[in-house]
Amino acid sequence: MNPNQAGQDRHVDAQPPPSRIPPPAGDAHGSGPALPPDPAAAAKHERRLRNGAEALPTRVPWRAVIAFVAIAVIAGWAVCLPLWFAGGLEAVDPIMMQLLLIALMFTPTLAALVVVFLIQRPKRPVSLLGLRVRPIGRTILITAIAWVAPPLLVVGGVLLASAIGAAPIDLTLEAFRQSYVANLAALGQPDEVVAQVEALPAGVLAATMLGQTLTLGVLLSSLPAFGEELGWRGWLLPALRPLGTWPAIVISCVVWGLWHAPIILLGYNFQDRGPLGLLMMIGFCLAVGLFVSWVRLRSASVYPAAIAHGSINATTGAVWVVMVGDVSVVDPIVGLVGWTLWVPFIVLAALLVLIGQFRRQPLPGLSLAESAMALQRAASDPVVDPGADSGADHPAT
């Protein structure tokens, strides 16, 4: 929502004095939605506003936050222990490696479910975790942005890396076609299949592969990405939101980056087994996390954030289409997931800040105008904080 003062940063579900309630914005064409004339409909509308105002914490539930981080980190290391005992990433069967990575991605979900249902026990866990999709039009729009924007940003990062000589690219796509055919032969595909693929124009082959990546690839990548997002943006980001938008985003993204330590310290992504690789991962999470966090806050739903995360993973995994030779020739500190990829995400975040998008944060299930009205109701009739550590007043339902 838009505060009265430009640049003002206020928690959307805080209880400000009525004189400082921001005016309805964004989703309304007038002064806000009129109450339904029918008494039953009016009562239902009032319940929606009250439920929205009660959905998110108005103070940081520190006990739950500490428990969440501890569970996610400990479970993450436990999942990755086979990689360490085996002696590294290269020593593990590729299928086992993928299974372990998927299991790792669901440890934030485990942590979120534990703290929500065993520590907080709120009235509305679905809203607290960002699992609502209404208003459906808003969710669809933000999901579409979350799907389409990452490929464009990744392309921008690849072009920047190429411009400074850090990631040589081949726009003829012949290197990709040769590599693809060689991989098919190495996988034991029949000679006639290899010959058919080899006969295809490089552009057709690349377009087919990219089309699959940007459709089915994003969907498949979003499933394990949901395992992370339900924890990081579904629960942790809103839990820290009483600190302010930017402290919540930065802290949640730094924790997200540090959580990757079990695999980053084995050389994953940055081929560096020391502090540099971990620092690079934190930088990557901060840069892309700006966009994913905006998607979550603007939609009040975790599903678009999962799509954004899946789109980033799928797209960064497909940039080898335009690479000259193997992607190992790319400097991992600069190209692919290095700093050249961060720049487009940071630029986009800056543009979103300039047009006030980070201030437009609706409550779960409500439009921006309804959210302003719900906050006004909450200011005059305070409710029990759903983010409190004790669940005695709010058994889970």
C-alpha positions as CSV (number, residue, x, y, z in Angstrom):
1,M,0.0,0.0,0.0
2,N,1.0,3.6,-0.5
3,P,1.8,5.6,2.8
4,N,1.0,9.2,2.9
5,Q,4.6,10.2,3.1
6,A,6.9,9.1,0.2
7,G,9.5,6.6,1.3
8,Q,7.7,5.8,4.6
9,D,8.3,2.1,5.5
10,R,5.7,0.7,7.7
11,H,4.7,-2.9,8.5
12,V,1.5,-3.6,6.7
13,D,-0.1,-5.4,9.6
14,A,1.1,-3.1,12.4
15,Q,-1.5,-1.1,14.3
16,P,-0.8,2.6,13.5
17,P,-2.9,5.4,15.0
18,P,-6.0,6.1,12.9
19,S,-4.6,9.5,11.8
20,R,-1.7,7.7,10.1
21,I,-3.6,5.0,8.3
22,P,-2.5,5.1,4.7
23,P,-5.2,5.8,2.1
24,P,-6.5,2.9,-0.1
25,A,-4.3,2.5,-3.1
26,G,-3.6,0.3,-6.1
27,D,-6.6,-2.0,-6.2
28,A,-9.3,0.6,-5.7
29,H,-10.7,3.3,-8.1
30,G,-12.3,5.4,-5.4
31,S,-11.9,5.9,-1.7
32,G,-12.0,2.1,-1.0
33,P,-14.5,-0.8,-1.4
34,A,-18.0,0.0,-0.2
35,L,-19.5,-2.3,2.4
36,P,-22.1,-4.7,1.0
37,P,-25.6,-3.5,1.7
38,D,-26.8,-6.9,2.7
39,P,-26.3,-7.4,6.5
40,A,-25.0,-11.0,6.1
41,A,-22.7,-9.9,3.3
42,A,-21.5,-7.0,5.4
43,A,-20.8,-9.3,8.3
44,K,-18.8,-11.6,6.1
45,H,-16.9,-8.7,4.7
46,E,-16.0,-7.5,8.2
47,R,-14.8,-11.0,9.1
48,R,-12.5,-11.0,6.0
49,L,-11.0,-7.7,7.1
50,R,-10.6,-8.9,10.7
51,N,-9.0,-12.2,9.6
52,G,-6.7,-10.3,7.3
53,A,-5.5,-8.0,10.0
54,E,-4.9,-10.9,12.3
55,A,-3.1,-13.0,9.7
56,L,0.5,-11.8,10.2
57,P,2.6,-11.0,13.3
58,T,2.9,-7.4,14.5
59,R,6.1,-8.2,16.5
60,V,8.9,-10.6,15.7
61,P,8.4,-14.0,17.3
62,W,12.1,-14.3,18.2
63,R,11.8,-17.7,19.9
64,A,10.1,-19.2,16.8
65,V,12.7,-17.5,14.5
66,I,15.6,-18.9,16.4
67,A,14.0,-22.4,16.4
68,F,13.3,-22.1,12.6
69,V,16.9,-21.2,11.8
70,A,18.3,-23.9,14.0
71,I,16.0,-26.6,12.6
72,A,16.7,-25.6,8.9
73,V,20.5,-25.4,9.4
74,I,20.8,-28.6,11.4
75,A,18.5,-30.6,9.1
76,G,20.4,-29.2,6.1
77,W,23.7,-30.4,7.4
78,A,22.2,-33.7,8.3
79,V,21.0,-34.2,4.7
80,C,24.4,-33.3,3.2
81,L,26.5,-35.5,5.5
82,P,26.6,-38.3,2.9
83,L,28.3,-35.8,0.5
84,W,30.9,-35.0,3.1
85,F,31.5,-38.6,4.1
86,A,31.9,-39.6,0.4
87,G,34.6,-37.0,-0.1
88,G,32.9,-34.4,-2.2
89,L,30.3,-33.8,-4.9
90,E,32.2,-35.7,-7.6
91,A,32.3,-38.9,-5.5
92,V,28.5,-39.2,-5.3
93,D,26.3,-40.8,-7.9
94,P,24.5,-38.1,-9.9
95,I,21.1,-39.5,-9.1
96,M,21.9,-39.6,-5.4
97,M,23.2,-36.1,-5.6
98,Q,19.9,-34.8,-7.0
99,L,17.9,-36.7,-4.4
100,L,20.0,-35.2,-1.6
101,L,19.7,-31.7,-3.1
102,I,15.9,-32.0,-3.3
103,A,15.8,-33.3,0.3
104,L,17.9,-30.3,1.3
105,M,15.5,-27.9,-0.3
106,F,12.7,-29.2,1.8
107,T,14.4,-28.6,5.2
108,P,13.1,-25.0,5.4
109,T,9.6,-26.4,5.0
110,L,10.2,-28.8,7.8
111,A,11.4,-25.9,10.0
112,A,8.5,-23.7,9.1
113,L,5.9,-26.5,9.9
114,V,7.5,-27.2,13.2
115,V,7.5,-23.6,14.4
116,V,4.0,-22.9,13.1
117,F,2.3,-25.9,14.5
118,L,4.3,-26.7,17.6
119,I,5.4,-23.2,18.8
120,Q,3.1,-20.5,17.4
121,R,-0.1,-22.5,16.8
122,P,-2.0,-19.7,15.2
123,K,-5.7,-19.5,14.3
124,R,-4.9,-19.3,10.6
125,P,-1.7,-21.1,9.7
126,V,-2.6,-21.0,6.0
127,S,-2.4,-17.2,6.0
128,L,0.7,-17.2,8.2
129,L,2.5,-19.4,5.7
130,G,1.3,-17.4,2.7
131,L,-0.7,-20.3,1.2
132,R,-3.7,-18.2,0.1
133,V,-4.2,-17.3,-3.5
134,R,-7.0,-14.7,-3.3
135,P,-7.4,-12.2,-4.9
136,I,-6.8,-14.7,-7.7
137,G,-6.2,-12.0,-10.3
138,R,-3.4,-10.4,-8.3
139,T,-1.8,-13.8,-7.7
140,I,-1.9,-14.7,-11.4
141,L,-0.4,-11.4,-12.4
142,I,2.5,-11.6,-10.0
143,T,3.0,-15.3,-10.8
144,A,3.3,-14.4,-14.5
145,I,5.9,-11.7,-13.6
146,A,7.7,-14.2,-11.4
147,W,7.8,-16.7,-14.3
148,V,8.9,-14.3,-17.1
149,A,11.3,-11.8,-15.4
150,P,14.1,-14.2,-14.3
151,P,14.9,-15.5,-17.9
152,L,15.2,-11.9,-19.1
153,L,17.4,-11.0,-16.1
154,V,19.6,-14.0,-16.6
155,V,20.1,-13.1,-20.2
156,G,21.1,-9.7,-19.1
157,G,23.6,-11.2,-16.8
158,V,25.1,-13.5,-19.5
159,L,25.4,-10.6,-21.9
160,L,27.2,-8.5,-19.2
161,A,29.5,-11.4,-18.4
162,S,30.3,-11.8,-22.1
163,A,30.8,-8.1,-22.6
164,I,33.6,-8.1,-20.0
165,G,35.1,-11.3,-21.4
166,A,34.1,-13.5,-18.4
167,A,31.7,-15.8,-20.2
168,P,32.5,-16.5,-23.9
169,I,29.2,-17.0,-25.9
170,D,28.5,-18.5,-29.3
171,L,25.5,-16.9,-30.9
172,T,25.8,-19.4,-33.8
173,L,24.9,-22.1,-31.3
174,E,27.1,-24.6,-33.1
175,A,29.1,-25.3,-29.9
176,F,25.8,-26.1,-28.1
177,R,24.7,-28.4,-30.9
178,Q,28.0,-30.3,-30.9
179,S,27.9,-30.6,-27.1
180,Y,24.3,-31.8,-27.1
181,V,25.0,-34.5,-29.7
182,A,28.1,-35.6,-27.8
183,N,26.1,-35.9,-24.6
184,L,23.4,-38.0,-26.4
185,A,26.1,-40.4,-27.7
186,A,27.7,-40.6,-24.2
187,L,24.3,-41.5,-22.7
188,G,24.1,-44.5,-25.1
189,Q,21.3,-43.2,-27.3
190,P,20.8,-45.2,-30.6
191,D,22.9,-44.0,-33.5
192,E,19.8,-43.1,-35.5
193,V,18.5,-40.8,-32.8
194,V,21.9,-39.1,-32.5
195,A,22.0,-38.7,-36.3
196,Q,18.5,-37.2,-36.4
197,V,19.4,-34.7,-33.7
198,E,22.7,-33.9,-35.4
199,A,20.9,-33.1,-38.6
200,L,18.7,-30.5,-36.9
201,P,19.7,-26.8,-37.3
202,A,21.4,-25.5,-34.2
203,G,18.7,-22.8,-33.8
204,V,15.8,-25.2,-33.9
205,L,17.6,-27.5,-31.4
206,A,18.3,-24.6,-29.0
207,A,14.8,-23.1,-29.4
208,T,13.3,-26.5,-28.5
209,M,15.5,-27.0,-25.5
210,L,14.9,-23.4,-24.3
211,G,11.1,-23.8,-24.8
212,Q,11.1,-26.9,-22.7
213,T,13.2,-25.1,-20.0
214,L,10.9,-22.1,-19.8
215,T,7.7,-24.2,-19.6
216,L,8.1,-27.6,-18.2
217,G,11.5,-26.9,-16.7
218,V,10.2,-24.0,-14.7
219,L,7.3,-26.0,-13.4
220,L,9.5,-28.9,-12.4
221,S,12.1,-26.7,-10.8
222,S,9.3,-24.8,-8.8
223,L,8.3,-28.0,-7.0
224,P,11.5,-28.4,-4.9
225,A,11.8,-24.6,-4.9
226,F,8.5,-24.5,-3.0
227,G,10.3,-26.5,-0.3
228,E,12.6,-23.6,0.2
229,E,10.2,-20.8,-0.3
230,L,7.6,-22.0,2.2
231,G,10.3,-21.5,4.8
232,W,12.3,-18.5,3.6
233,R,9.6,-16.3,2.1
234,G,6.5,-18.1,3.2
235,W,7.3,-17.9,7.0
236,L,10.6,-16.2,7.8
237,L,10.2,-13.0,5.8
238,P,6.8,-12.1,7.2
239,A,8.0,-13.1,10.7
240,L,10.8,-10.5,10.4
241,R,8.6,-7.9,8.7
242,P,7.9,-6.0,11.9
243,L,11.5,-4.9,11.8
244,G,10.8,-3.1,8.5
245,T,10.8,-4.2,4.9
246,W,14.5,-3.9,4.2
247,P,15.8,-5.4,7.5
248,A,13.5,-8.3,7.0
249,I,14.6,-8.9,3.4
250,V,18.3,-8.6,4.2
251,I,18.3,-10.8,7.2
252,S,16.2,-13.5,5.6
253,C,18.4,-13.5,2.5
254,V,21.6,-13.7,4.5
255,V,20.2,-16.6,6.5
256,W,19.2,-18.2,3.2
257,G,22.7,-17.8,1.8
258,L,24.4,-19.2,5.0
259,W,22.0,-22.2,5.0
260,H,23.7,-23.3,1.7
261,A,27.0,-23.8,3.5
262,P,27.0,-27.6,3.5
263,I,27.1,-27.8,-0.3
264,I,28.9,-24.5,-1.1
265,L,31.8,-25.5,1.1
266,L,32.1,-28.6,-1.1
267,G,32.6,-26.4,-4.2
268,Y,29.0,-26.2,-5.4
269,N,28.3,-23.3,-7.7
270,F,31.5,-21.3,-7.2
271,Q,34.2,-24.1,-7.2
272,D,35.6,-22.6,-4.0
273,R,35.6,-24.7,-0.8
274,G,36.4,-21.8,1.5
275,P,34.8,-18.6,2.8
276,L,34.9,-16.9,-0.6
277,G,32.4,-19.3,-2.1
278,L,30.1,-18.9,0.9
279,L,30.3,-15.1,0.6
280,M,29.5,-15.3,-3.1
281,M,26.4,-17.4,-2.3
282,I,25.3,-14.8,0.3
283,G,25.7,-12.1,-2.4
284,F,23.8,-14.2,-4.9
285,C,20.9,-14.8,-2.4
286,L,20.8,-11.1,-1.5
287,A,20.6,-10.0,-5.2
288,V,18.0,-12.5,-6.4
289,G,16.3,-12.4,-3.0
290,L,15.3,-8.8,-3.6
291,F,13.1,-9.9,-6.5
292,V,11.7,-13.0,-4.9
293,S,11.0,-11.1,-1.7
294,W,9.1,-8.4,-3.6
295,V,7.1,-11.1,-5.4
296,R,6.1,-12.6,-2.0
297,L,5.3,-9.2,-0.3
298,R,3.4,-7.8,-3.3
299,S,1.2,-10.9,-3.8
300,A,0.9,-11.9,-0.1
301,S,1.3,-15.5,-1.3
302,V,4.2,-17.9,-1.4
303,Y,3.2,-19.5,-4.7
304,P,4.6,-16.7,-6.9
305,A,7.8,-16.8,-4.9
306,A,8.2,-20.5,-5.6
307,I,7.7,-19.9,-9.3
308,A,10.2,-17.1,-9.3
309,H,12.7,-19.4,-7.5
310,G,12.0,-22.2,-9.9
311,S,12.4,-19.9,-12.9
312,I,15.8,-18.6,-11.7
313,N,17.0,-22.2,-11.1
314,A,15.8,-23.5,-14.5
315,T,17.1,-20.5,-16.4
316,T,20.6,-20.4,-14.9
317,G,20.9,-24.1,-15.6
318,A,20.1,-23.5,-19.3
319,V,22.5,-20.7,-20.1
320,W,25.1,-23.2,-21.3
321,V,23.1,-23.2,-24.6
322,V,25.1,-20.1,-25.7
323,M,28.4,-21.0,-24.1
324,V,31.5,-21.7,-26.0
325,G,32.5,-25.2,-24.9
326,D,31.8,-26.4,-21.4
327,V,30.5,-24.0,-18.7
328,S,33.5,-24.9,-16.6
329,V,35.4,-22.3,-18.7
330,V,33.4,-19.6,-17.0
331,D,34.8,-17.8,-14.1
332,P,32.3,-18.8,-11.3
333,I,33.0,-15.6,-9.4
334,V,32.0,-13.4,-12.3
335,G,29.7,-15.3,-14.7
336,L,26.6,-17.5,-14.5
337,V,25.7,-17.1,-10.8
338,G,28.5,-14.6,-10.1
339,W,28.3,-10.9,-9.7
340,T,27.4,-10.2,-13.4
341,L,24.1,-12.1,-12.7
342,W,23.4,-10.0,-9.6
343,V,23.5,-6.7,-11.5
344,P,20.2,-7.1,-13.4
345,F,18.4,-8.3,-10.3
346,I,19.7,-5.3,-8.3
347,V,18.7,-2.9,-11.1
348,L,15.2,-4.3,-11.3
349,A,14.9,-4.0,-7.5
350,A,16.0,-0.4,-7.7
351,L,13.3,0.3,-10.3
352,L,10.7,-1.3,-8.1
353,V,11.8,0.9,-5.2
354,L,11.6,4.0,-7.4
355,I,8.0,3.3,-8.4
356,G,7.0,2.5,-4.9
357,Q,6.3,-1.2,-5.4
358,F,8.0,-2.3,-2.2
359,R,5.5,-0.3,-0.2
360,R,2.5,-2.0,-1.7
361,Q,2.1,-5.0,0.6
362,P,-1.4,-6.3,0.9
363,L,-2.6,-8.6,3.7
364,P,-3.3,-12.2,2.9
365,G,-6.6,-12.6,1.0
366,L,-7.2,-8.8,0.8
367,S,-6.7,-6.2,-1.8
368,L,-4.6,-3.2,-1.0
369,A,-7.6,-1.0,-0.3
370,E,-9.1,-3.7,1.9
371,S,-5.8,-4.1,3.7
372,A,-5.8,-0.3,4.5
373,M,-9.4,-0.7,5.9
374,A,-8.4,-3.8,7.9
375,L,-5.5,-1.9,9.5
376,Q,-7.9,0.9,10.4
377,R,-10.2,-1.6,12.1
378,A,-7.2,-3.2,13.9
379,A,-6.0,0.2,15.1
380,S,-9.3,0.8,16.9
381,D,-9.9,-2.8,18.0
382,P,-6.5,-4.5,18.7
383,V,-6.3,-8.2,18.3
384,V,-4.1,-10.9,19.7
385,D,-0.8,-11.1,17.8
386,P,-0.7,-14.3,15.8
387,G,3.1,-14.1,15.7
388,A,3.4,-14.6,19.5
389,D,5.5,-17.5,20.6
390,S,2.8,-18.9,22.9
391,G,-0.1,-20.6,21.2
392,A,-2.3,-20.9,24.2
393,D,-4.8,-18.4,22.9
394,H,-4.7,-19.7,19.3
395,P,-4.9,-23.5,18.9
396,A,-4.1,-24.6,15.4
397,T,-7.2,-25.3,13.2
